[in-house]
Amino acid sequence: MMKLPPLVEPTATLSKEEVVRYSRHLLIPDVGVDGQRRLKSARVLVIGAGGLGSPALLYLAAAGVGTLGIIDFDVVDESNLQRQVIHKVSTVGQLKVESAAAAIRELNPHVNLELHTDRLEPEMAVQLFAQYDLILDGTDNFATRYLVNDACVLAGKPYVWGSIFRFEGQASVFWEDAPGGVGLNYRDLYPEPPPPELAPSCSEGGVLGILCASIGSIMATEAVKLITGIGEPLLGRLMVYDALDMTYRQIALRRAPDRKSITELSDYQVFCGLNRPLGVQDSDIPSISAVELKALRERGAHHEVIDVRERTEWDIVHIDGARHMPKSPSLAREIEARFGKDTPLILHCKSGLRSKAVLLELQRLGFSDVRNLEGGILAWVRDVDTTLPSY
Amino acid sequence: MPVSVSVSIPTLLRPLTQDQKRIEIEGATVRELIERMDSQYPGIKERLLDGGEMHRFVNVYVNDNDIRFADNLGTALKDGDNVSILPAVAGG
C-alpha cells in the first residue's frame, strides 16, 4: 500500500454557509478546512448516471466536490428506480443527466454542474477528460469501459472503477501516470474483453439494487481520498465484494507481463466484437419481426416459438404458446430431439443476441427453417402486446 | 498423495457447476485442475481456455496470487490451496 499526494490544490475558499454545511468534515483532522477546500476545488467527471453513478453522484455532491461533470445519453426508465436512487418517479422519461442534476441541486446548490448528454465517443473523450481532475466510471458495457480506460491513460488522469453483477461487485483505482512509477490501467487486469455472447449484463442477468450503493460508495470514498490525499488509495488493489457471503477480498494488481503501451484510441465496438456478431453479418441471419410473427400466428401457419432465455426472465414475461428451452451447451441437441431439423422454428431471447447465437449453431447442424425474432421479446411487447411488462 | 484444492466459482459459471459456489477438486497444477473440473462439469474448460491458454478476460488466483505472475497454467498447487476464478464484468 502507498500514499499519494493530494490530487487537487486547495484554491477555493469556503463561505460561512459552506463551513456550516461541511462542519462534520471540517472536524475530522485528516480532512479539515484544507481538505474541504481541495474538494471544493476539484473537478470530477462521472460517466454514467446509472446504478453506480447514482450513489456516487449523490455522495460526491453531498461531500462538496466543487464541480461535477455528468455524461450519459440515456433517459430514466421505470426499471432503473430499483437501484438508481438519484432518479425519481417524477423524472421517468427525462434525460438521466437532467434528472440527476435536479436531484443534486436539491441536495447541494454549492455544486457546479456540467452536463454532457452525448454518448462518450473516442473523438471527444481525451479532450473531455483533460478538463477534469478525476474520472469515475460507472458505465455498463465493455466498449465504454475500455474507451474510458484508454482515454484516461492518454489524458494522464486517475480513474475510479467499479463493476457489479447480481450479488458481487469489484472496485479499484487505475492511474497509469501515478507518481512513483506504480501506475497501472484496466488492461493490466483484463487485457481483452469477453466476446459479447459471454459478456454478462445486469439487464439480462439482474443485479441486487443495493449492490450499487455498496460499490458506488467505495468509488466515492476513493475519489475523496485521491482528491484530498488522505489514506491509502485502491491503486494496485482490486476489492472484490460478495454481498451473500458478506466478504471483502483484496487482490494485489500488477502491471501485466505482456502489456502494450496505449498510444491512441481505437474502435471499441470492433474491439468488443460488437460490429460483427459471431463473425456473421446481420443480413445473413434469417429473421422475422414481431409484427410478422403475430400475422404468422393469426394465419395458423405451422411453427414453433422457442424462448432461449433464463427461467427468471421467462417468469417475468413470455409469449403465449412459446416453448421455454434455456440456452445451454446441449440446447441444439435438445431442439433436434424434440422438433427435428425441418420444423419451422422461431427463436427469441430478450433482445435478439443470445437467440442469434443459438440460430447459428442450428444452421451449422443443418436445420432448414430457423428464424430469429428481431429485437426479441422486447420488440414483441413494444409492437404487438403492450399489455405485457417489459424489463 | 493427491492434491485437493477449493475452487470458488464465479456467478457466471455457476450454471455449469450445478449452482455450486465452491467445489473441492484435485489437481497438481492449474491446468490439471481445469481438466478435472471439465470432466466433472463439462463446458467449463472452454469458458476458461482459448486453445491452450487462459482467455484474456478471465483471471485465476491461487491464494489471491494471479497465476499470470507465477507459472500461468503450470502454476503448482498445494493441498488446501484456495483457487478463485474471476472473469471480467462490466455491469454498472
Interface residues (C-beta under 8 A of the other chain):
Chain A: G48 G50 G51 L52 G53 D137 G138 T139 D140 N141 F142 R145 G162 S163 I164 F165 R166 F167 E168 Q170 L189 Y190 P191 E192 P193 P194 L198 A199 P200 S201 C202 G205 V207 V240 R249 Q250 I251 A252 L253 R254 A256 P257 S328 P329
Chain B: P10 T11 L12 P15 P42 G43 R47 H55 R56 F57 V58 N59 Y61 D64 N65 D66 R68 F69 L86 P87 A88 V89 A90 G91 G92
